[in-house]
Amino acid sequence: MSSMATVKTSKALHYKRAQFTNNEATLQQLLEQALSSSPKATDRQESLDNIDSVIRLINHWKEYCGMLCGQALVFTKGKGQQLVTLEDGVEEYPLNTMTAPVKGGNKQEFLESIFYFGIMENHLILLQSSSFGSRQFESHLGWFLGSKTGLLDANSALILMDKPAEAIYDKIKKSPAKAINIGTPLTTQAEASEVEPNETVDVKSIRYRPTGRAGNILQQVMGADWFNKLNLDEALDEANLKVNLQITYMRKTTDAGQAVLDNIAAAMRHMDEDDMSIDLKGGGKIKGKELRLSAQAKIDSINGVLIENDIYHAMHTWLVSLTSQQEIDGSQHDE
């Protein structure tokens, strides 16, 4: 096979719906206006640290069949990339750090993440990376449309909502929600006792404390006093422990079933789909992945690089399919 051969690569597409407070325009209208007012890439750069070295921006955009499509990037200025040299006969391969070369007098940087989007009115189709997903895109849009361009004022907010399939709405109509289950891995972080300069830290003086979402749940449920006195002498990261929180839903009617699903989908929109589920009265269960619309698409790539127009074609095709199947129509569910 030629090194320049086109191959099909399977990628996950995710649907989101933009929801605003105190705003009448669509996300597509606002973002098109913001992009047209920021024609230079430097105008669209969001700094993610205090020294302006980690940069996030919408780099490129175009119109495709009525959709606003584009790519967003993250990179760190001056950051090197490690390479492994595959030498014959060695016990271990040597590692070297490579910095991006200068091209035509201009600096280059290694990309850390690339993210693709397609927007039609308030409907979004996303192709995410491991470190640039809907949470990061929502945050970036809030910055770009808010503090950067002023199109959203301080009283307006944007969230990217998940949308359960219509079959899931039908399911909860028949069997009301009984409980919401949230399970998240328990991780820990080492904390050393305060020591004087040049003093050696004894291993016994290091304690581990729960961190992340699981740590926050423990602190809220057990209280700050219990949490601060917790003294673990080893990390729990390899113990495969999870903190499970169950929220019981007491309402006995199905009248607000759709509202329950919408509210859960909004509140849990950035959680791993494996970390949440809904128990239904009568014994059924709705899994986290069922609260989201997603699909696998075969996208052309060359040497592992996705062909951008093929991404946008796949996004548009799936959006049209969702509309024709009446999974989305731009309207909210009536309560």
C-alpha positions as CSV (number, residue, x, y, z in Angstrom):
1,M,0.0,0.0,0.0
2,S,1.3,3.4,-0.9
3,S,2.3,5.7,1.9
4,M,-0.1,8.3,0.4
5,A,-3.1,5.9,0.1
6,T,-6.5,7.1,1.4
7,V,-7.9,4.9,4.2
8,K,-11.2,4.9,6.1
9,T,-10.8,5.8,9.8
10,S,-13.6,5.2,12.3
11,K,-14.3,8.3,14.5
12,A,-17.0,9.0,17.0
13,L,-19.3,12.0,16.4
14,H,-21.3,13.5,19.3
15,Y,-24.4,15.7,19.2
16,K,-24.9,18.7,21.5
17,R,-27.5,21.4,21.7
18,A,-26.5,24.9,22.6
19,Q,-28.7,26.4,25.3
20,F,-28.5,30.1,26.4
21,T,-29.8,32.2,29.1
22,N,-30.8,35.8,28.3
23,N,-30.0,35.5,24.6
24,E,-32.2,35.3,21.5
25,A,-29.6,34.6,18.8
26,T,-28.4,31.2,17.8
27,L,-24.9,29.9,18.5
28,Q,-24.3,29.8,14.7
29,Q,-25.2,33.5,14.4
30,L,-23.1,34.6,17.4
31,L,-20.1,32.6,16.4
32,E,-20.2,33.7,12.8
33,Q,-20.3,37.3,14.0
34,A,-17.5,36.8,16.5
35,L,-15.2,35.1,13.9
36,S,-15.9,37.8,11.3
37,S,-14.8,40.5,13.8
38,S,-11.6,38.6,14.7
39,P,-10.0,37.9,11.3
40,K,-6.5,37.3,12.6
41,A,-5.5,34.2,14.4
42,T,-3.8,36.2,17.1
43,D,-7.2,37.9,17.8
44,R,-8.7,34.5,18.6
45,Q,-6.0,33.2,21.0
46,E,-7.1,32.3,24.5
47,S,-4.3,32.0,27.0
48,L,-4.8,29.1,29.4
49,D,-2.0,30.0,31.8
50,N,-0.6,33.1,33.4
51,I,2.4,33.4,31.1
52,D,0.6,33.2,27.8
53,S,2.3,29.9,26.8
54,V,-0.7,27.5,26.5
55,I,-2.9,28.7,23.7
56,R,-6.4,27.6,22.6
57,L,-8.2,29.0,19.6
58,I,-10.6,28.4,16.7
59,N,-8.0,28.2,13.9
60,H,-10.1,27.7,10.8
61,W,-13.7,27.8,9.7
62,K,-15.9,27.5,6.6
63,E,-19.5,27.2,5.5
64,Y,-20.5,23.6,4.5
65,C,-24.1,23.0,3.3
66,G,-25.4,25.7,5.7
67,M,-23.3,24.5,8.7
68,L,-20.6,26.6,10.3
69,C,-17.7,24.1,10.4
70,G,-14.2,24.5,11.8
71,Q,-11.2,23.3,13.8
72,A,-10.0,24.3,17.2
73,L,-6.4,23.8,18.4
74,V,-4.4,23.7,21.6
75,F,-0.6,24.1,21.7
76,T,2.1,25.2,24.1
77,K,4.7,27.6,23.0
78,G,8.2,26.2,22.9
79,K,7.2,22.7,24.1
80,G,9.3,19.9,22.8
81,Q,8.3,16.4,21.7
82,Q,10.0,13.2,22.7
83,L,11.3,10.8,20.1
84,V,12.6,7.3,20.5
85,T,15.5,6.1,18.3
86,L,15.2,2.5,17.3
87,E,18.8,1.4,17.3
88,D,19.6,-2.2,16.6
89,G,21.2,-4.4,19.3
90,V,20.7,-2.0,22.2
91,E,19.2,-2.9,25.6
92,E,17.0,0.1,25.6
93,Y,16.1,2.7,23.0
94,P,17.4,6.2,23.6
95,L,15.0,9.1,24.0
96,N,15.6,12.6,22.6
97,T,13.6,15.8,22.7
98,M,12.8,17.6,19.5
99,T,11.7,21.2,19.3
100,A,9.6,22.4,16.3
101,P,11.9,23.8,13.6
102,V,11.5,27.4,12.2
103,K,9.8,27.5,8.8
104,G,10.3,30.5,6.5
105,G,11.3,32.6,9.4
106,N,8.2,31.7,11.4
107,K,8.1,29.7,14.6
108,Q,6.2,26.4,14.5
109,E,4.7,24.5,17.5
110,F,3.7,20.9,18.1
111,L,-0.1,20.5,18.3
112,E,-1.4,19.0,21.5
113,S,-5.0,18.7,20.5
114,I,-7.2,19.3,17.5
115,F,-11.0,19.4,17.7
116,Y,-13.6,19.7,14.9
117,F,-17.1,21.1,15.0
118,G,-20.1,21.6,12.8
119,I,-22.9,24.1,13.9
120,M,-26.3,24.5,12.5
121,E,-28.4,27.1,14.4
122,N,-28.1,25.6,18.0
123,H,-27.3,22.1,16.9
124,L,-23.6,21.0,17.2
125,I,-21.8,17.9,15.9
126,L,-18.4,17.4,17.5
127,L,-15.4,15.3,16.8
128,Q,-13.4,15.4,20.0
129,S,-9.9,14.5,21.0
130,S,-8.8,12.9,24.3
131,S,-7.9,16.3,25.8
132,F,-10.1,18.7,23.9
133,G,-13.8,17.8,24.3
134,S,-17.2,19.4,24.8
135,R,-16.2,20.8,28.2
136,Q,-13.2,22.6,26.8
137,F,-15.1,23.8,23.8
138,E,-18.0,25.1,25.9
139,S,-15.4,27.0,28.1
140,H,-13.7,28.4,25.0
141,L,-17.0,29.6,23.4
142,G,-17.9,31.3,26.7
143,W,-14.6,33.2,26.6
144,F,-14.7,34.0,22.9
145,L,-18.3,35.1,22.8
146,G,-18.2,36.7,26.2
147,S,-15.1,38.5,27.5
148,K,-13.3,38.5,24.2
149,T,-16.0,39.9,21.8
150,G,-18.7,41.0,24.2
151,L,-21.5,39.3,22.2
152,L,-22.7,37.6,25.4
153,D,-23.0,39.9,28.4
154,A,-22.4,39.0,32.1
155,N,-26.0,38.0,32.5
156,S,-25.9,35.4,29.7
157,A,-24.6,31.9,29.8
158,L,-24.0,29.1,27.3
159,I,-24.1,25.4,28.0
160,L,-23.7,22.5,25.5
161,M,-26.6,20.1,26.4
162,D,-26.7,16.4,25.8
163,K,-29.9,15.1,24.1
164,P,-31.2,11.6,25.0
165,A,-32.7,9.6,22.1
166,E,-36.5,9.8,21.7
167,A,-36.8,6.2,22.7
168,I,-35.3,7.1,26.1
169,Y,-37.9,9.8,26.6
170,D,-40.6,7.2,25.8
171,K,-38.9,4.8,28.3
172,I,-39.1,7.2,31.2
173,K,-42.7,8.1,30.4
174,K,-43.6,4.4,31.1
175,S,-41.3,4.0,34.1
176,P,-40.5,7.1,36.2
177,A,-37.0,7.7,37.4
178,K,-36.4,6.2,40.9
179,A,-32.7,7.0,41.5
180,I,-29.7,8.6,39.8
181,N,-26.4,6.7,40.3
182,I,-23.0,8.5,40.1
183,G,-19.9,6.4,40.4
184,T,-16.5,7.9,40.0
185,P,-13.0,6.5,40.6
186,L,-11.3,7.4,43.8
187,T,-7.8,8.8,43.3
188,T,-5.4,10.3,45.8
189,Q,-2.6,12.9,45.9
190,A,0.5,12.9,48.0
191,E,1.0,15.6,50.5
192,A,4.2,16.0,52.5
193,S,4.3,17.6,55.9
194,E,6.0,21.0,56.1
195,V,9.8,20.6,56.4
196,E,12.7,23.1,56.8
197,P,14.8,23.9,53.8
198,N,17.4,21.2,53.0
199,E,15.6,18.8,55.4
200,T,15.1,15.2,54.1
201,V,11.4,14.2,53.8
202,D,10.7,10.9,55.6
203,V,8.4,8.6,53.6
204,K,6.3,8.2,56.8
205,S,5.6,12.0,56.8
206,I,3.8,11.7,53.4
207,R,0.1,11.2,53.5
208,Y,-2.4,10.7,50.7
209,R,-5.7,12.5,50.4
210,P,-8.7,11.8,48.0
211,T,-8.8,14.2,45.1
212,G,-11.1,14.9,42.1
213,R,-14.8,14.5,41.9
214,A,-14.7,11.5,44.3
215,G,-12.8,13.5,46.8
216,N,-15.3,16.3,46.6
217,I,-18.2,14.0,47.1
218,L,-16.5,12.5,50.2
219,Q,-15.8,15.9,51.7
220,Q,-19.4,17.1,51.2
221,V,-21.0,13.9,52.6
222,M,-18.6,13.1,55.4
223,G,-17.8,16.7,56.4
224,A,-14.6,18.8,56.2
225,D,-13.4,17.7,59.7
226,W,-13.5,14.0,58.8
227,F,-11.9,14.7,55.5
228,N,-9.0,16.8,56.9
229,K,-8.2,14.1,59.5
230,L,-8.2,11.3,56.9
231,N,-4.6,9.9,56.9
232,L,-3.8,7.3,54.3
233,D,-0.3,6.0,54.2
234,E,-0.4,4.8,50.6
235,A,-2.0,5.9,47.3
236,L,-5.3,4.3,46.3
237,D,-5.0,4.9,42.6
238,E,-4.2,1.3,41.8
239,A,-6.9,-0.1,44.2
240,N,-9.7,0.4,41.7
241,L,-12.0,2.0,44.3
242,K,-15.0,4.1,43.4
243,V,-17.2,6.5,45.3
244,N,-20.9,5.8,44.4
245,L,-23.6,8.4,45.1
246,Q,-27.2,7.5,44.7
247,I,-29.8,10.3,44.5
248,T,-33.4,9.0,45.1
249,Y,-36.1,10.7,43.0
250,M,-39.3,10.8,45.1
251,R,-41.9,12.1,42.6
252,K,-44.6,9.5,41.9
253,T,-45.9,10.8,38.6
254,T,-44.5,10.7,35.1
255,D,-45.5,14.3,34.4
256,A,-42.0,15.7,34.7
257,G,-40.2,12.7,33.3
258,Q,-38.8,14.5,30.3
259,A,-37.7,17.4,32.5
260,V,-35.9,15.0,34.7
261,L,-33.9,13.6,31.8
262,D,-33.1,17.0,30.4
263,N,-31.9,18.2,33.8
264,I,-29.8,15.1,34.3
265,A,-28.3,15.4,30.9
266,A,-27.4,19.0,31.5
267,A,-25.9,18.4,35.0
268,M,-23.9,15.4,33.9
269,R,-22.9,16.6,30.4
270,H,-19.2,16.5,31.1
271,M,-19.1,13.2,33.1
272,D,-17.8,10.0,31.7
273,E,-20.8,8.1,30.4
274,D,-19.7,5.0,32.4
275,D,-20.0,6.9,35.7
276,M,-23.7,7.5,35.7
277,S,-27.0,5.7,35.3
278,I,-30.7,6.1,36.2
279,D,-32.7,3.4,37.9
280,L,-36.4,3.2,36.9
281,K,-39.3,2.1,38.9
282,G,-40.1,-1.4,37.9
283,G,-36.5,-2.5,37.6
284,G,-35.3,-0.9,34.4
285,K,-32.1,1.1,34.0
286,I,-30.9,3.9,31.7
287,K,-27.2,3.9,31.1
288,G,-25.1,7.0,30.8
289,K,-24.4,6.5,27.1
290,E,-28.2,6.5,26.5
291,L,-28.4,10.1,27.6
292,R,-26.3,11.1,24.7
293,L,-26.6,10.9,20.9
294,S,-23.4,9.7,19.2
295,A,-22.5,7.8,16.1
296,Q,-19.5,6.2,14.4
297,A,-18.4,7.6,11.1
298,K,-15.9,6.4,8.5
299,I,-13.7,9.3,7.6
300,D,-11.0,9.4,4.9
301,S,-7.5,9.9,6.1
302,I,-4.0,10.1,4.6
303,N,-1.0,9.0,6.7
304,G,-3.2,9.1,9.8
305,V,-4.4,12.7,9.1
306,L,-8.1,13.1,8.7
307,I,-9.4,14.8,5.5
308,E,-11.2,17.9,6.8
309,N,-13.9,18.1,4.1
310,D,-14.8,14.4,4.8
311,I,-15.2,15.3,8.5
312,Y,-17.7,18.0,7.6
313,H,-19.5,15.8,5.1
314,A,-19.9,13.1,7.8
315,M,-21.2,15.7,10.3
316,H,-23.7,17.2,7.9
317,T,-24.9,13.7,6.8
318,W,-25.5,12.7,10.4
319,L,-27.3,15.9,11.4
320,V,-29.6,15.5,8.4
321,S,-30.2,11.9,9.5
322,L,-31.1,13.0,13.1
323,T,-33.6,15.5,11.7
324,S,-35.2,13.1,9.3
325,Q,-35.6,10.5,12.1
326,Q,-37.1,13.2,14.3
327,E,-34.4,12.8,17.0
328,I,-33.9,16.6,16.8
329,D,-36.1,19.4,15.6
330,G,-34.8,22.4,17.5
331,S,-37.7,22.6,19.9
332,Q,-37.8,21.8,23.6
333,H,-39.9,19.1,25.1
334,D,-43.1,20.4,26.6
335,E,-43.6,19.4,30.3
